[in-house]
Amino acid sequence: MKIPKSLLIDPERNAVYGTFAVAISVFAFAYSTNFGKVLILAYYA
């Protein structure tokens, strides 16, 4: 799957991508104590 470059560069169009990225990072670090190192490794992979 290719993400169009305009979705990442254009500030008016990258809100969905930014929201998704922030939500995933908050989830990963909030539940890292429950799921351990595997979740953090998957996050950075």
N, CA, C and O atoms as a Tripos MOL2 file, in Angstrom:
@<TRIPOS>MOLECULE
protein
  180   179    45     0     0
PROTEIN
NO_CHARGES

@<TRIPOS>ATOM
      1 N           0.8400   -1.1720    0.0000 N.3       1 MET1
      2 CA          0.0000    0.0000    0.0000 C.3       1 MET1
      3 C           0.8880    1.2390    0.0000 C.2       1 MET1
      4 O           1.7720    1.3770    0.8460 O.2       1 MET1
      5 N           0.6560    2.1160   -0.9270 N.am      2 LYS2
      6 CA          1.4180    3.3610   -0.9910 C.3       2 LYS2
      7 C           0.5500    4.5050   -0.4850 C.2       2 LYS2
      8 O          -0.6170    4.6370   -0.8540 O.2       2 LYS2
      9 N           1.1410    5.3140    0.3550 N.am      3 ILE3
     10 CA          0.4620    6.5090    0.8500 C.3       3 ILE3
     11 C           0.9000    7.6710   -0.0250 C.2       3 ILE3
     12 O           2.0980    7.9220   -0.1620 O.2       3 ILE3
     13 N          -0.0580    8.3900   -0.6250 N.am      4 PRO4
     14 CA          0.3300    9.5390   -1.4450 C.3       4 PRO4
     15 C           1.1130   10.5630   -0.6160 C.2       4 PRO4
     16 O           0.7570   10.8620    0.5240 O.2       4 PRO4
     17 N           2.1720   11.0860   -1.2050 N.am      5 LYS5
     18 CA          3.0430   12.0270   -0.4970 C.3       5 LYS5
     19 C           2.2850   13.2800   -0.0670 C.2       5 LYS5
     20 O           2.6310   13.8950    0.9410 O.2       5 LYS5
     21 N           1.2540   13.6620   -0.8220 N.am      6 SER6
     22 CA          0.4970   14.8640   -0.4840 C.3       6 SER6
     23 C          -0.2450   14.7180    0.8430 C.2       6 SER6
     24 O          -0.5180   15.7170    1.5090 O.2       6 SER6
     25 N          -0.5750   13.4820    1.2350 N.am      7 LEU7
     26 CA         -1.2470   13.2870    2.5200 C.3       7 LEU7
     27 C          -0.3260   13.5720    3.6960 C.2       7 LEU7
     28 O          -0.7940   13.9230    4.7790 O.2       7 LEU7
     29 N           0.9660   13.4250    3.4940 N.am      8 LEU8
     30 CA          1.9170   13.6400    4.5790 C.3       8 LEU8
     31 C           2.4920   15.0470    4.5930 C.2       8 LEU8
     32 O           2.8520   15.5600    5.6530 O.2       8 LEU8
     33 N           2.5800   15.6670    3.4380 N.am      9 ILE9
     34 CA          3.2250   16.9730    3.3320 C.3       9 ILE9
     35 C           2.2480   18.1210    3.5500 C.2       9 ILE9
     36 O           2.5710   19.0880    4.2400 O.2       9 ILE9
     37 N           1.0650   18.0220    2.9710 N.am     10 ASP10
     38 CA          0.0840   19.1070    3.0250 C.3      10 ASP10
     39 C          -0.5690   19.1480    4.4110 C.2      10 ASP10
     40 O          -1.2400   18.1880    4.7880 O.2      10 ASP10
     41 N          -0.3940   20.2230    5.1740 N.am     11 PRO11
     42 CA         -0.9490   20.2870    6.5300 C.3      11 PRO11
     43 C          -2.4700   20.1800    6.5750 C.2      11 PRO11
     44 O          -3.0270   19.7100    7.5670 O.2      11 PRO11
     45 N          -3.1400   20.6060    5.5260 N.am     12 GLU12
     46 CA         -4.5980   20.5570    5.5290 C.3      12 GLU12
     47 C          -5.1220   19.1580    5.2400 C.2      12 GLU12
     48 O          -6.2750   18.8600    5.5520 O.2      12 GLU12
     49 N          -4.3030   18.2970    4.6510 N.am     13 ARG13
     50 CA         -4.7620   16.9700    4.2610 C.3      13 ARG13
     51 C          -4.2130   15.8560    5.1390 C.2      13 ARG13
     52 O          -4.6500   14.7140    4.9980 O.2      13 ARG13
     53 N          -3.2880   16.1320    6.0270 N.am     14 ASN14
     54 CA         -2.6820   15.0560    6.8120 C.3      14 ASN14
     55 C          -3.2970   14.8910    8.1970 C.2      14 ASN14
     56 O          -2.7070   14.2240    9.0480 O.2      14 ASN14
     57 N          -4.4540   15.4740    8.4450 N.am     15 ALA15
     58 CA         -5.0900   15.3740    9.7600 C.3      15 ALA15
     59 C          -5.4610   13.9330   10.0980 C.2      15 ALA15
     60 O          -5.2940   13.5060   11.2410 O.2      15 ALA15
     61 N          -5.9570   13.1880    9.1290 N.am     16 VAL16
     62 CA         -6.3500   11.7970    9.3910 C.3      16 VAL16
     63 C          -5.1230   10.9580    9.7230 C.2      16 VAL16
     64 O          -5.1380   10.1900   10.6850 O.2      16 VAL16
     65 N          -4.0720   11.1000    8.9410 N.am     17 TYR17
     66 CA         -2.8400   10.3540    9.1970 C.3      17 TYR17
     67 C          -2.2450   10.7440   10.5480 C.2      17 TYR17
     68 O          -1.8120    9.8770   11.3060 O.2      17 TYR17
     69 N          -2.2210   12.0170   10.8500 N.am     18 GLY18
     70 CA         -1.6710   12.4790   12.1250 C.3      18 GLY18
     71 C          -2.4730   11.9780   13.3140 C.2      18 GLY18
     72 O          -1.9000   11.5690   14.3230 O.2      18 GLY18
     73 N          -3.7860   12.0080   13.2010 N.am     19 THR19
     74 CA         -4.6490   11.5140   14.2700 C.3      19 THR19
     75 C          -4.4330   10.0250   14.4990 C.2      19 THR19
     76 O          -4.3570    9.5720   15.6410 O.2      19 THR19
     77 N          -4.3340    9.2630   13.4100 N.am     20 PHE20
     78 CA         -4.0950    7.8240   13.5120 C.3      20 PHE20
     79 C          -2.7390    7.5440   14.1590 C.2      20 PHE20
     80 O          -2.6340    6.6690   15.0180 O.2      20 PHE20
     81 N          -1.7150    8.2700   13.7580 N.am     21 ALA21
     82 CA         -0.3720    8.0560   14.3020 C.3      21 ALA21
     83 C          -0.3170    8.3770   15.7950 C.2      21 ALA21
     84 O           0.3090    7.6470   16.5630 O.2      21 ALA21
     85 N          -0.9600    9.4510   16.2030 N.am     22 VAL22
     86 CA         -0.9740    9.8210   17.6230 C.3      22 VAL22
     87 C          -1.7660    8.7970   18.4300 C.2      22 VAL22
     88 O          -1.3530    8.4260   19.5290 O.2      22 VAL22
     89 N          -2.8920    8.3380   17.9000 N.am     23 ALA23
     90 CA         -3.7080    7.3490   18.6140 C.3      23 ALA23
     91 C          -2.9500    6.0400   18.8080 C.2      23 ALA23
     92 O          -3.0040    5.4430   19.8830 O.2      23 ALA23
     93 N          -2.2470    5.5960   17.7760 N.am     24 ILE24
     94 CA         -1.4750    4.3570   17.8850 C.3      24 ILE24
     95 C          -0.3430    4.5120   18.8990 C.2      24 ILE24
     96 O          -0.0920    3.6030   19.6900 O.2      24 ILE24
     97 N           0.3360    5.6500   18.8810 N.am     25 SER25
     98 CA          1.4480    5.8310   19.8140 C.3      25 SER25
     99 C           0.9590    5.9330   21.2560 C.2      25 SER25
    100 O           1.6000    5.3970   22.1610 O.2      25 SER25
    101 N          -0.1610    6.6080   21.4840 N.am     26 VAL26
    102 CA         -0.7100    6.6920   22.8410 C.3      26 VAL26
    103 C          -1.1280    5.3060   23.3190 C.2      26 VAL26
    104 O          -0.8480    4.9350   24.4590 O.2      26 VAL26
    105 N          -1.7970    4.5380   22.4570 N.am     27 PHE27
    106 CA         -2.2070    3.1790   22.8200 C.3      27 PHE27
    107 C          -0.9970    2.3080   23.1390 C.2      27 PHE27
    108 O          -0.9920    1.5750   24.1280 O.2      27 PHE27
    109 N           0.0200    2.3940   22.2980 N.am     28 ALA28
    110 CA          1.2000    1.5430   22.4820 C.3      28 ALA28
    111 C           1.8950    1.8330   23.8060 C.2      28 ALA28
    112 O           2.2800    0.9050   24.5160 O.2      28 ALA28
    113 N           2.0570    3.0960   24.1420 N.am     29 PHE29
    114 CA          2.7700    3.4180   25.3730 C.3      29 PHE29
    115 C           1.8800    3.2960   26.6100 C.2      29 PHE29
    116 O           2.3880    3.0560   27.7050 O.2      29 PHE29
    117 N           0.5680    3.4560   26.4600 N.am     30 ALA30
    118 CA         -0.3290    3.3000   27.6030 C.3      30 ALA30
    119 C          -0.4280    1.8410   28.0340 C.2      30 ALA30
    120 O          -0.5200    1.5490   29.2260 O.2      30 ALA30
    121 N          -0.4090    0.9280   27.0700 N.am     31 TYR31
    122 CA         -0.5600   -0.4890   27.3860 C.3      31 TYR31
    123 C           0.7550   -1.2510   27.3400 C.2      31 TYR31
    124 O           0.7520   -2.4820   27.3320 O.2      31 TYR31
    125 N           1.8630   -0.5530   27.3110 N.am     32 SER32
    126 CA          3.1530   -1.2420   27.2520 C.3      32 SER32
    127 C           3.4320   -2.0360   28.5260 C.2      32 SER32
    128 O           4.1480   -3.0360   28.4860 O.2      32 SER32
    129 N           2.8760   -1.6030   29.6460 N.am     33 THR33
    130 CA          3.0770   -2.3710   30.8740 C.3      33 THR33
    131 C           2.2910   -3.6750   30.8490 C.2      33 THR33
    132 O           2.6970   -4.6540   31.4770 O.2      33 THR33
    133 N           1.1700   -3.7000   30.1290 N.am     34 ASN34
    134 CA          0.3670   -4.9280   30.0450 C.3      34 ASN34
    135 C           0.9360   -5.9030   29.0250 C.2      34 ASN34
    136 O           1.0190   -7.1010   29.2920 O.2      34 ASN34
    137 N           1.3230   -5.4050   27.8720 N.am     35 PHE35
    138 CA          1.7540   -6.2690   26.7750 C.3      35 PHE35
    139 C           3.2640   -6.4330   26.7080 C.2      35 PHE35
    140 O           3.7660   -7.2820   25.9720 O.2      35 PHE35
    141 N           3.9790   -5.6390   27.4580 N.am     36 GLY36
    142 CA          5.4210   -5.8010   27.5500 C.3      36 GLY36
    143 C           6.1940   -5.2550   26.3630 C.2      36 GLY36
    144 O           5.7300   -4.3800   25.6320 O.2      36 GLY36
    145 N           7.3730   -5.7970   26.2030 N.am     37 LYS37
    146 CA          8.3030   -5.2980   25.1940 C.3      37 LYS37
    147 C           7.8530   -5.5980   23.7750 C.2      37 LYS37
    148 O           8.2710   -4.9180   22.8370 O.2      37 LYS37
    149 N           7.0060   -6.6090   23.6030 N.am     38 VAL38
    150 CA          6.5650   -6.9900   22.2570 C.3      38 VAL38
    151 C           5.7980   -5.8480   21.5980 C.2      38 VAL38
    152 O           5.9880   -5.5770   20.4120 O.2      38 VAL38
    153 N           4.9360   -5.1770   22.3550 N.am     39 LEU39
    154 CA          4.1620   -4.0720   21.7990 C.3      39 LEU39
    155 C           5.0640   -2.9090   21.4010 C.2      39 LEU39
    156 O           4.8530   -2.3040   20.3500 O.2      39 LEU39
    157 N           6.0490   -2.5910   22.2060 N.am     40 ILE40
    158 CA          6.9720   -1.5030   21.8810 C.3      40 ILE40
    159 C           7.8100   -1.8610   20.6590 C.2      40 ILE40
    160 O           8.0440   -1.0130   19.7980 O.2      40 ILE40
    161 N           8.2590   -3.1050   20.5770 N.am     41 LEU41
    162 CA          9.0170   -3.5290   19.3950 C.3      41 LEU41
    163 C           8.1560   -3.4850   18.1450 C.2      41 LEU41
    164 O           8.6360   -3.0910   17.0830 O.2      41 LEU41
    165 N           6.8950   -3.8800   18.2480 N.am     42 ALA42
    166 CA          5.9860   -3.8170   17.0980 C.3      42 ALA42
    167 C           5.7170   -2.3710   16.7040 C.2      42 ALA42
    168 O           5.5740   -2.0630   15.5200 O.2      42 ALA42
    169 N           5.6480   -1.4850   17.6930 N.am     43 TYR43
    170 CA          5.4190   -0.0640   17.4140 C.3      43 TYR43
    171 C           6.5710    0.5280   16.6060 C.2      43 TYR43
    172 O           6.3460    1.2780   15.6570 O.2      43 TYR43
    173 N           7.7860    0.1940   16.9780 N.am     44 TYR44
    174 CA          8.9420    0.7440   16.2840 C.3      44 TYR44
    175 C           9.2940   -0.0010   14.9990 C.2      44 TYR44
    176 O          10.1500    0.4530   14.2400 O.2      44 TYR44
    177 N           8.6560   -1.1240   14.7490 N.am     45 ALA45
    178 CA          8.9450   -1.9070   13.5280 C.3      45 ALA45
    179 C           8.3240   -1.3380   12.3150 C.2      45 ALA45
    180 O           8.4810   -1.8870   11.2250 O.2      45 ALA45
@<TRIPOS>BOND
     1     1     2 1
     2     2     3 1
     3     3     4 2
     4     3     5 am
     5     5     6 1
     6     6     7 1
     7     7     8 2
     8     7     9 am
     9     9    10 1
    10    10    11 1
    11    11    12 2
    12    11    13 am
    13    13    14 1
    14    14    15 1
    15    15    16 2
    16    15    17 am
    17    17    18 1
    18    18    19 1
    19    19    20 2
    20    19    21 am
    21    21    22 1
    22    22    23 1
    23    23    24 2
    24    23    25 am
    25    25    26 1
    26    26    27 1
    27    27    28 2
    28    27    29 am
    29    29    30 1
    30    30    31 1
    31    31    32 2
    32    31    33 am
    33    33    34 1
    34    34    35 1
    35    35    36 2
    36    35    37 am
    37    37    38 1
    38    38    39 1
    39    39    40 2
    40    39    41 am
    41    41    42 1
    42    42    43 1
    43    43    44 2
    44    43    45 am
    45    45    46 1
    46    46    47 1
    47    47    48 2
    48    47    49 am
    49    49    50 1
    50    50    51 1
    51    51    52 2
    52    51    53 am
    53    53    54 1
    54    54    55 1
    55    55    56 2
    56    55    57 am
    57    57    58 1
    58    58    59 1
    59    59    60 2
    60    59    61 am
    61    61    62 1
    62    62    63 1
    63    63    64 2
    64    63    65 am
    65    65    66 1
    66    66    67 1
    67    67    68 2
    68    67    69 am
    69    69    70 1
    70    70    71 1
    71    71    72 2
    72    71    73 am
    73    73    74 1
    74    74    75 1
    75    75    76 2
    76    75    77 am
    77    77    78 1
    78    78    79 1
    79    79    80 2
    80    79    81 am
    81    81    82 1
    82    82    83 1
    83    83    84 2
    84    83    85 am
    85    85    86 1
    86    86    87 1
    87    87    88 2
    88    87    89 am
    89    89    90 1
    90    90    91 1
    91    91    92 2
    92    91    93 am
    93    93    94 1
    94    94    95 1
    95    95    96 2
    96    95    97 am
    97    97    98 1
    98    98    99 1
    99    99   100 2
   100    99   101 am
   101   101   102 1
   102   102   103 1
   103   103   104 2
   104   103   105 am
   105   105   106 1
   106   106   107 1
   107   107   108 2
   108   107   109 am
   109   109   110 1
   110   110   111 1
   111   111   112 2
   112   111   113 am
   113   113   114 1
   114   114   115 1
   115   115   116 2
   116   115   117 am
   117   117   118 1
   118   118   119 1
   119   119   120 2
   120   119   121 am
   121   121   122 1
   122   122   123 1
   123   123   124 2
   124   123   125 am
   125   125   126 1
   126   126   127 1
   127   127   128 2
   128   127   129 am
   129   129   130 1
   130   130   131 1
   131   131   132 2
   132   131   133 am
   133   133   134 1
   134   134   135 1
   135   135   136 2
   136   135   137 am
   137   137   138 1
   138   138   139 1
   139   139   140 2
   140   139   141 am
   141   141   142 1
   142   142   143 1
   143   143   144 2
   144   143   145 am
   145   145   146 1
   146   146   147 1
   147   147   148 2
   148   147   149 am
   149   149   150 1
   150   150   151 1
   151   151   152 2
   152   151   153 am
   153   153   154 1
   154   154   155 1
   155   155   156 2
   156   155   157 am
   157   157   158 1
   158   158   159 1
   159   159   160 2
   160   159   161 am
   161   161   162 1
   162   162   163 1
   163   163   164 2
   164   163   165 am
   165   165   166 1
   166   166   167 1
   167   167   168 2
   168   167   169 am
   169   169   170 1
   170   170   171 1
   171   171   172 2
   172   171   173 am
   173   173   174 1
   174   174   175 1
   175   175   176 2
   176   175   177 am
   177   177   178 1
   178   178   179 1
   179   179   180 2
@<TRIPOS>SUBSTRUCTURE
     1 MET1         2 RESIDUE 1 A MET
     2 LYS2         6 RESIDUE 1 A LYS
     3 ILE3        10 RESIDUE 1 A ILE
     4 PRO4        14 RESIDUE 1 A PRO
     5 LYS5        18 RESIDUE 1 A LYS
     6 SER6        22 RESIDUE 1 A SER
     7 LEU7        26 RESIDUE 1 A LEU
     8 LEU8        30 RESIDUE 1 A LEU
     9 ILE9        34 RESIDUE 1 A ILE
    10 ASP10       38 RESIDUE 1 A ASP
    11 PRO11       42 RESIDUE 1 A PRO
    12 GLU12       46 RESIDUE 1 A GLU
    13 ARG13       50 RESIDUE 1 A ARG
    14 ASN14       54 RESIDUE 1 A ASN
    15 ALA15       58 RESIDUE 1 A ALA
    16 VAL16       62 RESIDUE 1 A VAL
    17 TYR17       66 RESIDUE 1 A TYR
    18 GLY18       70 RESIDUE 1 A GLY
    19 THR19       74 RESIDUE 1 A THR
    20 PHE20       78 RESIDUE 1 A PHE
    21 ALA21       82 RESIDUE 1 A ALA
    22 VAL22       86 RESIDUE 1 A VAL
    23 ALA23       90 RESIDUE 1 A ALA
    24 ILE24       94 RESIDUE 1 A ILE
    25 SER25       98 RESIDUE 1 A SER
    26 VAL26      102 RESIDUE 1 A VAL
    27 PHE27      106 RESIDUE 1 A PHE
    28 ALA28      110 RESIDUE 1 A ALA
    29 PHE29      114 RESIDUE 1 A PHE
    30 ALA30      118 RESIDUE 1 A ALA
    31 TYR31      122 RESIDUE 1 A TYR
    32 SER32      126 RESIDUE 1 A SER
    33 THR33      130 RESIDUE 1 A THR
    34 ASN34      134 RESIDUE 1 A ASN
    35 PHE35      138 RESIDUE 1 A PHE
    36 GLY36      142 RESIDUE 1 A GLY
    37 LYS37      146 RESIDUE 1 A LYS
    38 VAL38      150 RESIDUE 1 A VAL
    39 LEU39      154 RESIDUE 1 A LEU
    40 ILE40      158 RESIDUE 1 A ILE
    41 LEU41      162 RESIDUE 1 A LEU
    42 ALA42      166 RESIDUE 1 A ALA
    43 TYR43      170 RESIDUE 1 A TYR
    44 TYR44      174 RESIDUE 1 A TYR
    45 ALA45      178 RESIDUE 1 A ALA
